[in-house]
Amino acid sequence: MSQRRVLIVEDEEVIRSTLREFLVGEDYTVAEAATVAEALSLARDEDFQVAVCDVQLPDGDGIALLRSLHKINPSTFVLIITAYATVENSVEAFKAGAFDYLVKPVIFEDLEHKLQRVFDYRDLYLENQQLRRELSQPRNFDQIIGSSKPLQELQDAIAKVAMAHSNVLLVGETGTGKELFARAIHAAGPRKDGKFLAVNCGTRPAELLENELFGSEAANGSQPGILRSAGEGTVYLDEIAQLPSGTQTKLLRAIEYGESMPAGGSETYTVACRIIASTSQDLMRLVGEGTFQEDLFYRLDGVKIRIPPLRERLDDIPELVDYFIARHSRTMGKRVTGATSETIRLLMSAQWKGNVRQLDNAVERAVMMCDGTAIEPSDLPPDLLGLGQPLPDTDDLRSALRHYERLHITRVLRQWPDKREAAKRLRLGLSSLYRKIEELGIET
């Protein structure tokens, strides 16, 4: 049985010690407090499943304490002790969130019965909360944000590939989210209940990488290796082009014959996992250069999926921005709820050489800098302002020029806050710069 922790809050020492002695005898772990202040101090340091609180306390009342305890730990259930069981007292206690109440003098059998009810209910409550969280968690397939045509075509391809048992090669630029799509393939396929283990092939020395992939046996200990640990799940090999030549040979054998041998071992083991590899390089070119094995290339290239760069799915940017704003606002505890239309147009005009990862970083920075509820262009990274051709919301040339002028002056002012220096950089007179700032509504 897990530890059952109860906090007794009672200013009368005789009652408090008597309750403690009884509960300890019933295998509860008990802490005591004589005041509201002591109770709150204990609740901040320890987790209690149940608090038994007197209504009348020297420095406050049990109802107010109940509310404070729920703020500190919402999963703490409270039993209120009252000298008079009136309807008014009961209603007030239940409104405040009390699970039940006890009447003085407290009868031990009544206390034990109600505590048992609390713990039984609490177990069901927490299980229900966990199920709700799991149901509310988006499936990995749903974590692919966007509705552009290129993304829809990609999702259609993933849905078909996911149901097969073939190995897959994902090809795409850095930052396009290749691991996210690999996880989506795993989650949508017949191996979804198995493990998904990811390895970056370019971040470890060759020997360590081989041991991690294929396992090792030594006198000072052994490790099973990821290919064995994955069982019938999925192993994701990120940036497989950086796999050392000797490791490529061992991987090819594992794929061809479905078996491998740990370093220092004498017996083979079965390799039953699915391989999903990814690369941001041209593997065919590397095969021609002799740095990537041709046989391994064809083993992986049978089912190849290209992940489009962000510049080919610009229509997804508004949805991605909303998703990243919600995530970073929640993490930072800020109330940023969106971005202005001008900000979205600017983001859709940028070049995004770092793709979705760069966009995520830009939005994270913007949420951090934002003082209001909507991200403004001035909240974006300075080097992002002015990238590409800004997209105005009109075909009118004069409006488009005005739009670009505002962005350009904003960028220069961010780089050179001294207006004299900014005017010099813009090749404007200082008075002309002030007039432009006023006309264009630029915040400085």
C-alpha positions in Angstrom: 0.0 0.0 0.0 1.3 3.5 -0.9 2.0 5.9 1.9 -1.2 7.7 3.1 -0.3 11.1 4.4 -2.7 13.1 6.6 -2.4 16.6 7.9 -4.2 17.4 11.2 -4.9 21.1 11.8 -6.3 21.5 15.3 -5.4 24.1 18.0 -6.5 22.0 20.9 -3.4 19.9 21.8 -5.4 17.0 23.4 -7.6 16.5 20.4 -4.7 16.9 18.0 -2.5 14.3 19.8 -5.4 11.9 20.2 -6.3 12.0 16.5 -2.6 11.6 15.7 -2.2 8.5 17.9 -5.3 6.9 16.4 -4.3 7.5 12.8 -0.7 6.4 13.3 -2.2 3.2 14.8 -4.2 2.8 11.5 -1.0 3.0 9.4 -1.4 6.6 8.3 1.6 9.0 8.1 0.5 12.0 10.2 1.7 15.6 10.5 0.3 18.2 12.9 -0.3 21.9 12.9 -1.9 24.2 15.5 -2.4 27.2 13.3 -3.2 28.2 9.7 0.4 29.5 9.3 1.9 26.2 10.4 -0.5 24.2 8.2 0.4 26.2 5.1 4.1 25.9 5.8 3.8 22.1 6.0 1.6 22.0 2.9 4.3 23.9 0.9 7.0 21.5 1.9 5.1 18.1 1.8 2.3 16.6 -0.2 -0.7 15.5 1.8 -3.5 13.4 0.3 -5.9 14.5 3.1 -6.1 17.4 5.6 -8.4 17.2 8.6 -9.0 20.9 9.6 -10.8 22.5 12.5 -13.1 25.4 11.6 -12.0 27.6 14.4 -8.2 28.3 14.5 -6.3 31.0 16.4 -5.1 32.9 13.2 -8.0 32.1 10.9 -10.7 29.6 10.0 -10.7 26.2 8.4 -12.8 27.3 5.4 -10.2 29.9 4.3 -7.4 27.4 5.0 -9.2 24.8 2.8 -9.1 27.2 -0.1 -5.4 28.0 0.4 -4.6 24.3 0.6 -6.4 23.7 -2.7 -4.3 26.4 -4.3 -1.1 24.8 -3.0 -2.1 21.3 -4.0 -5.4 20.8 -5.8 -5.3 17.0 -5.2 -5.4 17.5 -1.4 -8.9 16.5 0.0 -10.1 18.2 3.1 -12.3 17.0 6.0 -13.7 19.9 8.1 -14.1 19.5 11.9 -16.9 21.6 13.4 -18.4 21.9 16.9 -21.9 22.4 15.5 -23.3 20.5 12.5 -25.7 23.1 11.1 -27.0 23.3 7.6 -25.3 26.7 7.1 -21.9 25.3 8.2 -22.2 22.3 6.0 -23.2 24.3 2.9 -20.4 26.7 3.4 -17.9 23.9 3.8 -19.1 22.0 0.7 -19.1 25.2 -1.4 -15.5 25.9 -0.4 -14.6 22.4 -1.6 -14.6 20.2 1.5 -15.1 16.5 0.9 -17.0 15.9 4.1 -17.2 17.1 7.7 -16.8 15.7 11.2 -18.6 16.8 14.4 -16.9 17.2 17.7 -16.3 15.2 19.7 -14.8 13.2 16.8 -15.7 9.5 16.8 -12.8 7.4 15.6 -14.9 5.0 13.6 -16.6 7.9 11.8 -13.2 9.4 11.1 -11.8 6.1 9.8 -14.9 5.5 7.6 -14.7 9.0 6.0 -11.0 8.8 5.5 -11.4 5.5 3.7 -14.1 7.1 1.5 -11.8 10.0 0.8 -8.9 7.7 -0.3 -11.2 5.5 -2.4 -12.7 8.6 -4.1 -9.3 10.2 -4.5 -7.9 7.2 -6.3 -10.8 7.2 -8.8 -10.5 11.0 -9.2 -6.8 10.9 -10.0 -7.3 7.9 -12.4 -10.1 9.9 -14.1 -7.9 13.0 -14.4 -5.1 10.9 -15.9 -7.5 9.4 -18.5 -8.7 12.9 -19.3 -5.2 14.1 -19.9 -4.4 11.1 -22.1 -7.5 11.6 -24.1 -6.8 15.3 -24.5 -3.3 14.7 -25.7 -3.2 15.0 -29.4 -2.1 12.0 -31.3 1.4 12.4 -32.9 -0.3 12.6 -36.3 -2.4 15.5 -35.0 0.8 17.3 -33.8 1.6 18.0 -37.5 0.4 21.6 -37.7 -0.9 23.1 -40.9 -3.4 22.5 -43.7 -1.5 23.6 -46.8 -1.7 21.4 -49.9 1.9 20.2 -49.7 1.3 19.2 -46.0 -1.9 17.4 -46.9 -0.1 15.4 -49.6 2.6 14.6 -47.2 0.1 13.4 -44.6 -1.6 11.2 -47.2 1.8 9.6 -48.0 2.6 9.1 -44.4 -0.8 7.4 -43.8 -0.1 4.9 -46.6 3.5 4.2 -45.6 2.7 3.9 -41.9 0.6 0.7 -42.4 3.5 -1.1 -44.2 6.4 -2.8 -42.5 9.0 -1.3 -44.9 11.9 0.8 -43.7 11.5 4.5 -44.6 13.9 7.3 -45.6 12.9 10.9 -44.8 14.6 13.5 -46.8 14.4 17.2 -46.0 16.3 20.3 -45.0 17.5 20.9 -41.4 14.6 22.1 -39.2 11.8 20.7 -41.2 10.7 18.4 -38.4 11.8 15.1 -39.7 11.6 13.4 -36.3 8.1 14.6 -35.8 7.0 12.9 -39.1 9.0 9.8 -38.1 7.0 9.7 -34.9 3.8 10.2 -36.9 4.6 7.2 -39.1 5.3 5.1 -36.0 2.1 6.2 -34.2 -0.2 5.6 -37.2 1.2 2.1 -38.0 0.9 -1.4 -36.6 3.9 -0.9 -34.3 2.4 2.0 -32.4 2.3 0.1 -29.1 6.0 -0.7 -29.4 8.9 1.6 -28.5 10.1 4.5 -30.6 13.8 5.1 -30.0 15.7 7.9 -31.7 19.5 8.2 -32.3 21.4 11.1 -33.8 24.1 9.5 -36.0 26.3 12.6 -36.0 26.7 13.4 -32.3 28.8 10.5 -31.0 32.2 9.0 -31.6 32.0 5.9 -33.9 32.7 3.3 -31.1 30.2 4.8 -28.7 27.6 5.0 -31.5 28.1 1.3 -32.4 27.8 0.2 -28.8 24.6 2.3 -28.5 23.1 0.8 -31.6 24.2 -2.8 -31.5 25.1 -3.3 -27.8 28.2 -4.5 -26.1 29.4 -7.2 -23.8 32.3 -6.6 -21.5 33.6 -7.8 -18.1 32.6 -4.6 -16.5 29.0 -4.7 -17.8 26.9 -5.0 -20.9 24.3 -3.0 -22.7 21.7 -4.5 -25.0 21.8 -1.8 -27.7 18.9 0.1 -29.2 18.2 -2.3 -32.1 17.6 -5.0 -29.6 15.9 -2.8 -27.0 13.4 -1.5 -29.5 11.9 -5.0 -30.0 9.3 -4.8 -32.7 9.0 -1.1 -32.3 10.7 1.6 -34.4 14.3 3.0 -34.4 14.8 6.4 -35.9 18.2 7.2 -37.2 18.6 10.9 -37.6 21.2 12.3 -40.1 22.2 8.8 -41.3 24.6 10.3 -43.8 27.0 10.9 -40.9 27.0 7.2 -40.0 30.7 5.9 -40.0 31.6 3.4 -42.8 32.1 0.4 -40.4 28.8 1.2 -38.7 27.0 1.3 -42.1 28.2 -2.2 -42.8 26.9 -3.5 -39.5 23.5 -1.7 -40.0 23.3 -3.2 -43.5 23.7 -6.7 -42.1 21.1 -6.1 -39.4 18.6 -5.0 -42.1 19.4 -7.7 -44.6 19.6 -10.7 -42.3 17.5 -9.4 -39.3 20.3 -10.1 -36.8 23.3 -8.4 -35.2 26.0 -9.1 -32.7 27.0 -6.9 -29.8 30.6 -5.7 -29.6 32.7 -8.3 -27.6 29.9 -10.8 -27.9 29.9 -14.3 -29.5 26.2 -14.8 -30.2 23.8 -12.9 -32.5 20.4 -11.6 -31.6 17.3 -11.0 -33.7 16.6 -7.5 -35.1 12.9 -7.1 -35.5 12.5 -3.3 -35.4 11.5 -1.0 -38.2 14.1 1.5 -39.4 13.2 5.1 -40.2 16.2 7.1 -41.3 16.5 10.7 -42.2 19.0 12.9 -43.9 19.4 16.5 -45.0 22.1 15.5 -47.6 22.0 14.0 -51.0 22.7 10.3 -50.3 23.1 9.4 -54.0 25.8 12.0 -54.3 27.5 10.6 -51.2 27.3 7.1 -52.8 29.1 8.5 -55.9 31.7 10.0 -53.6 32.2 6.7 -51.9 31.3 7.9 -48.4 28.0 6.1 -48.2 27.5 2.4 -49.0 25.4 1.8 -52.1 23.7 -1.4 -50.8 22.6 0.4 -47.6 21.3 3.3 -49.7 19.1 1.1 -51.8 17.9 -0.7 -48.6 16.7 2.6 -47.2 15.7 4.4 -50.4 12.9 1.9 -51.3 10.3 4.1 -49.5 11.4 7.7 -49.6 9.4 10.6 -48.4 10.4 14.2 -49.0 9.6 16.7 -46.2 8.9 20.1 -47.8 10.8 23.2 -46.5 8.7 25.9 -44.8 9.0 28.2 -47.8 6.9 25.7 -49.8 4.2 25.6 -47.2 3.8 29.3 -46.3 0.1 28.9 -45.8 0.9 26.9 -42.7 2.7 29.7 -41.0 -0.4 31.3 -39.3 -1.4 28.0 -37.8 2.2 27.2 -36.7 2.5 30.7 -35.2 -0.7 30.2 -33.2 0.5 26.8 -32.0 3.9 28.1 -30.9 2.4 31.2 -29.2 0.1 29.0 -27.1 2.9 26.7 -26.2 5.5 29.3 -25.2 2.9 31.6 -23.5 1.9 28.6 -21.3 5.6 27.8 -20.5 6.4 31.5 -19.7 3.2 32.2 -17.9 2.3 35.1 -20.3 -1.0 36.1 -21.8 0.0 36.4 -25.4 -2.9 35.2 -27.4 -1.9 35.9 -31.0 0.0 38.1 -33.5 -1.1 41.1 -35.5 -1.9 40.7 -39.2 1.2 42.8 -40.0 3.4 40.4 -38.0 1.9 37.4 -39.8 2.5 39.0 -43.2 6.1 39.7 -42.2 6.6 36.1 -41.0 5.2 34.8 -44.3 7.6 36.9 -46.2 10.8 35.8 -44.4 13.1 33.2 -46.1 13.2 30.7 -43.2 16.5 29.0 -44.0 16.1 27.2 -40.7 12.5 26.1 -41.5 10.0 25.3 -38.7 12.7 25.2 -36.0 13.7 28.8 -36.9 10.1 29.9 -36.8 9.6 28.3 -33.4 12.7 30.1 -32.1 11.5 33.4 -33.5 8.0 33.1 -31.9 9.6 32.0 -28.6 11.7 35.2 -28.6 8.7 37.3 -29.7 6.5 35.9 -26.8 9.3 36.8 -24.4 9.6 40.3 -25.7 5.8 41.0 -26.1 4.3 43.4 -23.5 0.7 43.1 -24.7 -1.5 40.2 -25.8 -0.6 40.3 -29.5 2.9 40.0 -31.0 4.0 43.1 -33.0 6.7 43.2 -35.7 9.0 45.0 -33.2 8.8 41.9 -30.9 10.4 39.7 -33.6 14.2 39.1 -33.8 15.9 42.1 -35.3 17.6 40.2 -38.0 14.2 38.9 -39.2 12.8 42.4 -40.0 13.2 43.2 -43.6 14.0 39.6 -44.8 12.4 38.7 -48.1 9.7 40.8 -49.7 7.1 41.9 -47.1 3.6 41.0 -48.1 1.1 43.9 -47.8 -2.6 43.3 -47.6 -3.3 45.3 -50.7 -2.3 45.4 -54.4 -2.1 49.2 -54.2 1.6 50.1 -54.9 1.5 53.2 -52.7 0.3 51.2 -49.7 2.9 48.4 -50.4 5.7 51.0 -50.4 4.4 52.6 -47.2 4.3 49.1 -45.6 7.8 48.3 -46.6 9.0 51.8 -45.5 7.6 51.3 -42.1 9.3 47.9 -41.7 12.6 49.2 -43.0 12.7 52.2 -40.7 11.6 50.0 -37.7 14.5 47.6 -38.4 17.0 50.4 -38.6 15.7 52.0 -35.4 16.1 48.7 -33.6 19.7 48.4 -34.7 20.5 52.1 -34.1 18.3 53.5 -31.3 20.1 56.8 -31.5 17.8 58.7 -34.0 20.6 60.9 -35.3 22.6 57.8 -36.2 19.5 56.1 -37.6 18.7 59.2 -39.8 22.3 59.1 -41.0 22.0 55.4 -41.9 18.7 56.1 -43.7 20.2 59.1 -45.5 17.4 61.3 -44.0 17.4 64.5 -42.2 16.6 64.2 -38.5 13.4 66.2 -38.8 12.4 64.0 -41.8 12.9 60.9 -39.7 10.7 62.2 -36.9 8.1 63.1 -39.5 8.2 59.5 -41.0 7.9 58.0 -37.5 4.8 60.1 -36.8 3.3 59.5 -40.3 3.9 55.7 -40.2 2.9 55.2 -36.6 6.2 53.7 -35.6 6.7 53.0 -32.0 10.2 53.8 -30.6 
